[in-house]
Amino acid sequence: MRSLVDPVTLFLIVIAILVLVIFLADGLFLIHENQVGILTKKMGGRRMPAGQVIARHGQIGVQAATLVPGLYWRMPVVWTIAKVPIVEVPEYHIATVESIDGRALPSGRLLGDEVDSNQFQDAERFLDGGGVKGPQVGILRPGKYRINTLAFVLAIKNATWIEAQKVGTVTAQDGHPLPSKLIVAPPPPVAPSEPHPRARSHNYFQDGQAFLDSGGYRGPQQDTLQPGTYYVNPLLFDVTVGDVMEVPPGFVAVLRSNLGEELERSDIHPTPISDTPDFDQTVHSAVETLLTSDRNKRGIWRNPIAPGKYNLNRVAFTAYLVPTSAIMVDWASSEHPSAPEMSRPSATPSKDRSDYPYLTDPTAAGAQFFRFGQLKVTSKDGFQLEVDVRMVIRILPENAAFIIARFGSVFNLIQQIVHPLIDSSFRNNAGEKKALEFVQSRTQLQQEALEKARKEFAFYYVEAQNLLISYIAVDPTLLATQTQKEIAMQEQAQYQEQARAEEQRIAVQEKTARANMQPEVVKAALQVEINENTAKAAVKQAEGVRDSTKIKADGDAAAIRRVGEAQADAYHAQADVIGSERVALVRVMEQVAEGKVKITPDTLLTSGAGDASGAAGLFSAYLATLLNQRSTNPAKPYVSREEADFESALNQPSESPESMALTAGKDKPKR
């Protein structure tokens, strides 16, 4: 049986079917989940206008629209599909976008405004919405995006990260041109207004379109970025990361504001120069500075900021640190062999700027900061002297702004005022004194220099707290002469002190002897008092005896007088009867009878011959006397007359004046 289909025909059918299958399979596309399908139309549509790169709405060329994951069939002759991976922006990164096609960028603009295009995932909507060609304001934040990579060029970049203790200053690359009178752009408004009806917050420069819609200016921005991560378009904003400003303890910071417009000043004519200029003049004038309390106005802030850390915009503000604690200015040499050890930096200190935060770049190359060489002066008598001086000054926080306005820095103040004044003060003083006088008047010199500094520094709002002279180097020859003179004076003083010591020792010994004899002195004084009292008692007793004796004598005299008168009367009566001779004879015989009158001798010696009145008579009388004395005192030995008189004088008691007076009265003959 013959076949119904010719083999040739069958072969052709099979070939046709295979070609059809191949054709159909060639137009079949499967887009996976992590892919994007980009279509290119080769025929069967309108041609794109001149200058257009991306086709849309059926135009021939690379299509703006893309294919999402799925199975698609397109006529292979008309279409080609390119499968590209989706765009993934990692964490802490951003993607900047540059459009291949779009409208021309407006004149004066650097970036194209954002257009609603589902974050650049709908290129057709982007182009239809007026998207411009070139870099875009919008960015892609971390995530996955289905981007037509033939319509947009993406660049993955790091997000802006501000570390701790850092601050970010921002410079806008696009926006309204900054007026010539401004240095720092003012912050754009955050609320709609008539000039900017679409104004809103730009969320720390992370919303570039909001910044532009609010009328943001190009150039340095006043606002800063604090520590953290920010998704900022680096094509729109240039972020510079710097250290935060720290005002250490003992300092304040005077801020010079660069905000606001340039200051307009009236014409200022030259000031006449005085014939007698002095320090008492206006230090600050409008021509030099403007002290302001308005932080949005150019000039130096009147009130400094206190110690602490500040996120300071170094472009908008210039900070000048001013030490408000003690500032030491040193004119000394630590290498002098005779200089005393002082707490000062080494001869070659390290130029570590952190140790001198108040220095600025123009002054950092100064003469070892606040250390100067020794003050070399010449005395009146021509000797060269080297003086080590330290001075302590202080600037009150309230006056810090005036110091910066006048001098620009504390270093300039010390170079222009403090150093010349102290140097000239010591030179002038040394020229008026001799070398030794200069050295010896060190305390007075120190006080005079301090008082002068206090008076003159006050005109510059600087407080001179203290001035110390630590060492004065003198010619060794002059010192040797002075040393020898001083030694001689010390020896002389030593000898004088030794002499005074000996005198003191004599005085001590004398007082010691007096102290040792004090009991005897007291005893003698008491004895004198006793004797005085005894004498007074004897006087009183003698007066009593005298008075009693006198009375008794008067009585006895009166009695004797009466007896005598009676006897006399009797004798007169007897005489009248028997005669006066017979009366006397009778009285004598009465006395003989009473034994009161001896008429015979106790011892009678006679010689054999011769006259009794001659030598024999005298010898007989002497023998009779001796025999009489022997008979009276038979036991007493013989004592000569001289010995007897001497013994009698010794045994005779002393008589007081009162007793002598009584005795003298008794010896007087009675009437």
C-alpha positions in Angstrom: 0.0 0.0 0.0 1.5 3.2 -1.0 2.1 5.9 1.7 -0.4 8.8 1.7 2.3 11.3 2.4 5.3 11.7 0.3 8.6 11.3 2.2 9.9 14.5 0.8 6.8 16.3 1.9 7.0 14.7 5.3 10.6 15.7 5.6 9.7 19.2 4.7 6.9 19.2 7.2 9.2 18.0 9.9 11.7 20.6 9.0 9.0 23.2 9.1 7.8 22.0 12.5 11.4 22.1 13.8 11.9 25.6 12.5 8.7 26.7 14.0 9.6 25.1 17.3 13.0 26.7 17.2 11.4 30.1 16.3 8.9 29.8 19.0 11.5 28.7 21.5 13.8 31.6 20.5 11.1 34.1 21.5 10.4 32.5 24.8 12.1 34.2 27.9 12.0 33.2 31.6 12.9 36.1 34.0 14.0 34.8 37.4 13.3 36.4 40.8 16.8 38.1 40.9 16.7 39.3 37.3 15.3 42.2 35.3 14.4 41.9 31.6 15.4 44.7 29.4 13.7 44.8 26.0 15.2 46.1 22.7 12.9 46.5 19.7 14.5 46.1 16.4 11.7 46.8 13.9 8.0 47.4 13.6 7.8 50.8 15.3 8.4 54.5 15.1 11.9 55.8 15.2 13.1 57.8 18.2 13.6 61.6 17.8 17.1 62.9 17.4 18.9 63.0 20.8 16.7 60.4 22.5 18.5 57.4 23.8 15.9 55.3 25.5 12.8 54.3 23.5 9.3 54.2 25.0 5.8 53.6 23.8 6.7 51.2 21.1 9.6 53.1 19.6 12.4 51.2 18.1 15.4 50.9 20.4 16.2 50.0 24.0 12.9 50.2 25.8 12.5 52.1 29.1 10.1 49.6 30.4 11.5 46.4 31.9 10.1 42.9 32.5 9.5 41.6 35.9 10.1 37.9 36.8 8.0 35.5 34.7 7.7 33.6 31.4 7.5 35.8 28.3 7.4 35.3 24.5 8.4 38.0 22.1 8.8 37.8 18.4 12.5 37.0 18.1 12.9 39.0 14.9 11.4 42.1 16.5 12.6 41.8 20.1 15.6 40.9 22.0 15.6 40.6 25.8 18.7 41.0 28.0 18.6 39.5 31.5 20.5 41.6 34.1 20.7 41.0 37.9 18.7 43.3 40.1 20.6 46.1 41.9 21.4 45.5 45.5 22.6 48.4 47.7 24.3 47.0 50.8 23.7 48.2 54.3 25.4 51.5 55.2 25.8 52.3 51.5 23.9 54.3 48.9 23.7 54.3 45.2 24.0 57.5 43.1 22.0 57.6 39.9 22.9 59.1 36.5 20.2 59.1 33.9 21.2 58.1 30.3 18.3 59.9 28.8 15.8 62.7 29.7 15.3 66.4 29.3 18.3 68.7 29.2 19.5 69.9 32.6 18.3 73.4 33.3 21.0 76.1 33.1 22.8 76.7 36.3 21.9 73.3 37.7 24.2 70.4 38.4 21.7 67.7 39.3 18.3 66.7 38.0 15.3 67.0 40.3 13.6 64.0 41.6 10.7 62.6 39.5 8.1 60.1 40.7 9.5 56.9 39.2 9.2 54.3 42.0 12.8 55.0 43.0 14.1 54.8 39.4 12.5 51.4 38.9 10.1 52.8 36.2 12.3 54.5 33.7 9.3 55.1 31.4 7.5 57.0 34.1 10.7 58.9 34.9 11.1 60.0 31.3 7.4 60.8 30.9 7.5 62.8 34.1 10.2 65.1 32.9 13.2 63.5 34.2 16.4 65.1 33.1 19.6 63.6 31.7 22.6 63.4 34.0 23.3 63.0 37.7 20.2 62.9 39.9 19.3 64.5 43.2 17.6 61.3 44.3 19.6 58.3 45.6 18.9 54.7 46.3 19.2 53.6 50.0 20.1 50.1 51.1 17.8 47.5 49.5 17.1 45.6 46.2 15.9 47.5 43.1 14.8 46.4 39.6 16.6 49.1 37.7 16.9 49.4 33.9 20.7 49.5 33.9 20.7 50.6 30.3 18.6 53.7 31.3 20.4 54.5 34.6 24.0 54.2 35.6 24.4 53.4 39.3 27.4 53.9 41.6 27.5 52.2 45.0 29.1 54.4 47.6 29.5 54.4 51.4 27.0 56.3 53.4 28.2 59.3 55.4 29.4 58.2 58.8 30.2 60.6 61.5 32.3 59.1 64.4 32.0 59.9 68.0 33.8 63.1 69.0 33.5 64.2 65.3 31.4 66.7 63.5 30.4 67.0 59.8 30.4 70.3 58.0 28.4 70.3 54.8 29.0 72.2 51.5 26.1 72.1 49.0 27.1 71.6 45.4 23.8 72.7 43.9 21.0 75.1 44.8 20.5 78.8 44.6 23.8 80.6 44.1 25.1 82.1 47.3 25.0 85.9 47.4 28.4 87.6 47.3 27.8 89.2 50.7 27.5 85.8 52.4 30.2 83.4 53.3 28.0 80.8 55.0 24.6 79.9 53.6 21.7 80.4 56.0 19.6 77.4 56.8 16.7 76.9 54.4 13.2 77.3 55.9 11.4 74.2 57.1 7.8 75.3 56.6 6.0 76.4 53.4 6.0 80.1 52.7 5.1 82.3 49.8 8.6 82.3 48.3 9.0 78.6 48.9 5.5 76.9 49.0 7.1 73.4 48.9 9.6 74.1 51.7 10.1 71.3 54.2 12.8 69.8 56.4 15.7 68.2 54.5 16.3 65.8 57.4 20.0 66.7 57.9 20.7 66.9 54.2 19.3 63.4 53.5 16.5 64.7 51.4 18.2 66.6 48.7 15.1 67.5 46.9 13.6 69.1 50.1 16.8 71.1 50.4 16.4 72.5 46.9 12.6 73.0 47.1 13.1 75.0 50.3 15.5 77.4 48.5 18.8 76.1 49.8 21.9 77.9 48.8 25.1 76.5 47.4 28.2 76.7 49.5 29.1 76.1 53.2 26.1 75.3 55.3 25.5 76.5 58.8 24.0 73.3 60.0 26.3 70.4 60.9 26.0 66.6 61.1 26.4 65.0 64.5 27.8 61.6 65.1 25.8 58.9 63.3 25.1 57.5 59.8 23.5 59.6 57.1 22.3 58.8 53.6 23.5 61.9 51.9 23.9 62.3 48.2 27.7 63.0 47.8 26.9 64.5 44.4 24.8 67.1 46.0 26.6 67.6 49.4 30.2 67.4 50.2 30.7 66.4 53.9 33.9 67.1 55.7 34.4 65.3 59.0 36.4 67.0 61.6 37.0 67.0 65.4 34.5 68.5 67.8 35.8 71.6 69.4 36.7 71.2 73.1 37.2 74.1 75.5 39.4 72.6 78.2 39.0 73.6 81.9 40.7 76.9 82.6 39.8 78.3 79.2 37.0 80.0 77.4 36.4 80.2 73.6 35.8 83.5 71.9 33.9 82.9 68.7 34.2 85.0 65.6 31.0 84.6 63.6 31.2 84.4 59.8 27.4 84.4 59.4 25.4 87.1 58.0 26.2 89.8 55.4 29.3 91.9 55.3 29.4 94.7 57.7 28.7 98.1 56.3 30.7 100.9 58.0 30.5 104.6 57.5 33.4 106.5 56.4 36.0 106.8 59.1 38.5 109.7 59.1 42.0 109.4 60.5 42.3 110.1 64.2 44.8 112.8 65.1 47.8 111.6 67.0 48.3 113.0 70.5 51.5 114.8 71.5 51.4 113.0 74.9 50.2 109.5 74.1 49.7 107.1 77.0 48.0 103.8 77.7 44.8 105.4 78.8 43.1 105.5 75.5 40.3 103.6 73.7 41.6 100.2 72.9 38.7 98.9 70.8 37.0 100.9 68.1 34.5 100.1 65.3 37.3 100.0 62.8 39.0 97.1 64.6 36.2 94.9 65.5 32.5 94.5 66.2 31.5 92.9 69.5 28.1 91.4 69.0 25.6 89.4 70.9 23.7 88.3 67.8 24.9 84.9 66.7 23.6 85.3 63.2 25.6 88.5 62.7 29.2 88.8 61.7 31.7 89.9 64.3 33.2 88.7 67.5 30.8 87.3 70.1 30.7 89.5 73.2 30.1 86.5 75.5 32.6 83.6 75.2 31.6 80.0 75.6 32.4 78.0 78.7 34.5 74.9 79.0 33.0 71.8 77.3 32.7 70.1 73.9 30.9 71.7 71.0 29.9 70.5 67.5 31.2 73.7 66.1 31.0 74.5 62.4 34.6 75.5 61.7 33.5 77.3 58.6 30.7 79.3 60.2 32.6 80.1 63.3 36.3 80.6 64.2 37.1 79.8 67.8 39.9 81.5 69.7 40.8 79.8 73.0 41.7 82.2 75.8 43.2 80.8 79.0 41.4 82.3 82.0 43.5 80.5 84.6 47.1 81.6 85.5 49.4 82.1 82.5 53.1 81.8 83.3 55.5 83.7 81.2 59.1 82.5 81.8 62.3 84.5 81.3 64.8 82.0 82.6 67.4 79.5 81.6 67.2 75.9 82.9 70.7 75.3 81.7 72.4 77.8 84.0 74.7 75.8 86.3 73.9 78.0 89.4 70.2 78.5 88.7 67.9 76.8 91.2 65.7 74.0 90.0 62.4 75.3 88.8 59.3 73.6 87.4 59.7 74.5 83.8 59.8 72.8 80.4 63.0 71.4 79.1 65.4 73.6 77.0 64.0 72.0 73.8 60.2 71.5 74.5 58.2 69.3 72.1 56.0 71.2 69.8 52.9 69.3 70.8 50.0 71.5 69.9 47.7 69.7 72.3 49.8 71.2 75.2 49.1 74.7 73.8 45.5 74.8 72.5 45.4 78.6 72.5 48.0 78.8 69.8 47.1 79.3 66.2 49.0 78.3 63.1 50.6 81.8 62.5 51.9 81.9 66.1 52.9 78.2 66.5 56.4 79.0 65.1 57.0 81.5 67.9 59.9 81.6 70.3 59.3 78.4 72.3 55.7 79.5 73.1 55.7 81.5 76.4 59.4 80.9 77.3 61.9 83.7 76.6 65.6 83.9 77.3 67.1 85.4 80.5 66.8 89.1 81.0 70.4 90.4 80.4 70.8 93.9 82.0 73.7 96.2 82.7 74.1 97.8 86.1 75.1 101.4 86.8 78.7 100.3 87.6 79.0 98.4 84.3 78.4 94.8 85.4 76.5 92.4 83.2 73.6 90.7 85.2 71.4 87.8 84.1 68.0 87.8 85.8 65.6 84.8 85.9 62.0 86.1 86.1 58.6 84.4 86.1 55.4 86.3 85.8 51.9 85.1 86.3 49.1 86.9 84.5 45.4 86.2 84.1 42.6 87.2 81.8 39.1 87.4 83.1 36.5 85.5 81.1 34.5 88.7 80.7 37.5 90.4 79.0 38.5 87.5 76.7 36.6 89.0 73.7 38.4 92.3 74.1 41.8 90.6 74.1 41.0 88.7 70.9 39.6 91.8 69.3 42.7 93.9 70.1 45.5 91.4 69.7 44.1 88.4 67.8 45.6 85.8 70.3 47.1 85.6 73.7 50.5 84.9 72.2 50.4 88.2 70.4 49.4 89.9 73.7 52.5 88.5 75.4 54.8 89.3 72.5 53.6 92.8 72.0 52.9 94.0 75.6 54.0 91.7 78.4 57.5 90.9 77.2 58.6 94.4 76.1 57.3 96.0 79.3 58.9 93.5 81.7 62.2 93.6 79.8 62.4 97.4 79.7 61.4 97.6 83.4 64.3 95.5 84.6 66.8 97.2 82.2 65.8 100.7 83.4 66.0 99.6 87.1 69.4 98.0 86.7 70.8 101.1 85.0 69.9 103.2 88.1 71.6 100.9 90.6 75.0 99.3 91.2 75.3 95.6 90.8 75.4 94.7 94.5 72.6 97.2 95.2 70.5 95.7 92.4 71.0 92.2 93.9 70.4 93.3 97.4 67.2 95.2 96.5 65.7 92.1 94.9 62.5 92.1 97.0 61.9 95.8 96.4 62.7 95.4 92.7 60.3 92.5 92.4 57.5 94.5 94.1 58.1 97.7 92.0 58.0 95.7 88.7 54.8 93.9 89.8 53.1 97.2 90.7 54.1 98.8 87.4 52.9 95.8 85.5 49.6 95.8 87.3 49.0 99.4 86.5 49.9 99.3 82.8 48.4 95.9 82.1 45.1 97.1 83.4 44.7 99.2 80.3 44.7 96.0 78.2 42.3 94.2 80.5 45.1 91.9 81.8 45.5 91.1 85.4 49.1 90.8 86.7 48.9 88.4 89.6 52.5 87.9 90.6 56.1 88.5 89.5 58.9 86.4 90.9 62.7 86.8 90.6 64.1 83.3 90.9 67.8 84.0 90.3 70.3 86.8 89.5 73.6 85.8 88.0 76.4 88.2 89.1 80.1 88.5 88.1 82.1 85.9 90.2 84.8 88.5 91.1 82.2 90.9 92.5 80.7 88.0 94.5 84.1 86.9 95.9 84.8 90.4 97.2 81.3 90.7 98.7 81.7 87.2 100.2 85.0 88.1 101.9 83.5 91.3 103.3 80.5 89.4 104.5 82.7 86.8 106.2 84.6 89.6 108.0 81.4 91.2 109.1 80.1 87.9 110.3 83.3 87.3 112.3 83.0 90.7 113.9 79.4 90.1 114.7 80.5 86.7 116.2 83.1 88.4 118.4 80.5 90.9 119.6 78.1 88.1 120.3 80.7 86.3 122.3 81.5 89.4 124.4 77.8 89.9 125.1 77.6 86.2 126.0 80.4 86.7 128.6 78.7 89.8 130.0 75.6 87.8 130.2 77.4 85.0 132.0 78.7 87.5 134.6 75.3 88.8 135.1 74.0 85.3 135.5 76.7 84.4 138.0 76.0 87.6 140.0 72.3 86.9 140.1 73.1 83.3 141.1 75.2 84.5 144.0 72.5 86.9 145.1 70.0 84.1 144.9 72.2 81.9 147.0 72.7 84.7 149.7 69.0 85.5 149.6 68.3 83.5 152.8 71.0 85.4 154.7 69.8 88.7 153.4 66.3 87.9 154.5 67.6 86.7 157.9 69.6 89.9 158.3 66.7 92.0 157.3 64.6 90.2 159.9 67.3 90.6 162.5 67.5 94.4 161.8 63.7 94.6 162.2 64.0 92.6 165.5 66.8 94.8 166.7 64.8 97.9 165.9 61.9 96.5 167.8 64.2 95.5 170.7 65.7 99.0 170.7 62.3 100.6 170.7 61.3 98.3 173.6 64.5 99.2 175.5 63.8 102.9 174.9 60.3 102.4 176.3 61.6 100.5 179.2 64.3 103.1 179.9 61.7 105.8 179.7 59.6 103.9 182.2 62.6 103.3 184.5 63.6 106.9 184.1 60.1 108.1 185.0 59.8 105.7 187.9 63.3 106.5 189.2 62.6 110.1 188.9 59.5 109.8 190.8 61.2 107.6 193.4 64.1 109.9 193.6 61.8 112.8 194.1 60.1 110.9 196.9 63.4 109.8 198.5 64.7 113.3 198.2 61.5 114.7 199.8 61.8 112.1 202.6 65.5 112.8 203.1 64.8 116.4 203.0 62.2 116.0 205.7 64.4 113.8 207.7 67.3 116.2 207.3 65.1 119.1 208.1 64.0 117.2 211.2 67.5 116.2 212.2 68.6 119.7 211.4 65.9 121.0 213.7 67.0 118.5 216.3 70.6 119.4 215.8 69.7 123.1 216.1 67.8 122.3 219.2 70.7 120.3 220.7 73.1 123.0 219.6 71.0 125.6 221.3 71.1 123.5 224.5 74.6 121.9 224.5 76.4 123.7 221.7 77.4 122.8 218.2 80.8 121.2 219.0 79.3 118.8 221.4 76.6 117.8 219.0 79.2 116.9 216.4 81.2 114.9 218.9 78.1 113.1 219.9 77.4 112.2 216.2 80.9 110.9 215.6 80.7 108.7 218.6 77.4 107.3 217.3 79.0 106.4 214.0 81.9 104.7 215.8 79.5 102.8 218.0 77.6 101.6 214.9 80.9 100.5 213.4 80.7 102.8 210.5 83.9 104.5 211.3 87.1 102.6 212.1 89.5 104.2 214.5 92.0 101.3 214.5 93.7 99.9 211.4 93.2 96.2 210.3 97.0 95.7 209.8 99.7 97.7 211.5 103.3 97.5 210.3 106.0 99.4 211.9 109.6 99.6 211.1 112.3 99.4 213.7 113.7 102.8 213.2 113.5 105.8 211.1 110.9 108.2 210.3 107.6 106.8 209.3 107.3 109.4 206.6 110.4 108.2 204.8 111.0 105.2 202.6 110.4 102.8 205.3 107.0 104.3 205.9 106.0 104.0 202.2 107.1 100.4 202.1 105.2 99.6 205.3 102.1 101.2 203.8 102.5 99.1 200.5 102.8 95.8 202.5 99.8 96.7 204.6 97.8 97.1 201.4 98.9 93.8 200.0 98.0 92.0 203.1 94.7 93.6 203.2 93.9 92.5 199.6 95.0 89.0 200.4 92.8 88.8 203.4 89.8 90.0 201.4 90.3 87.7 198.3 92.5 84.8 199.5 91.8 82.5 196.4 92.3 85.1 193.7 95.8 85.2 192.3 97.7 88.4 191.9 96.7 90.6 189.0 98.5 93.7 188.0 96.6 97.0 187.7 96.8 97.2 183.9 95.4 93.6 183.6 92.6 94.5 186.1 91.7 97.6 184.2 91.6 95.8 180.8 89.4 93.0 182.2 87.1 95.5 183.8 86.7 97.3 180.5 85.8 94.0 178.7 83.3 93.0 181.3 81.6 96.4 181.5 78.3 96.2 179.5 77.6 98.7 176.7 75.2 101.3 177.8 72.5 102.8 175.7 72.1 106.5 175.5 69.1 106.3 177.8 71.1 104.4 180.5 74.1 106.7 180.1 71.7 109.6 180.6 70.4 107.9 183.8 73.9 107.2 185.1 74.9 110.7 184.4 71.9 111.9 186.3 72.8 109.7 189.3 76.3 111.0 189.5 75.2 114.6 189.8 75.5 115.9 193.4 72.3 116.5 195.1 71.4 119.9 196.4 
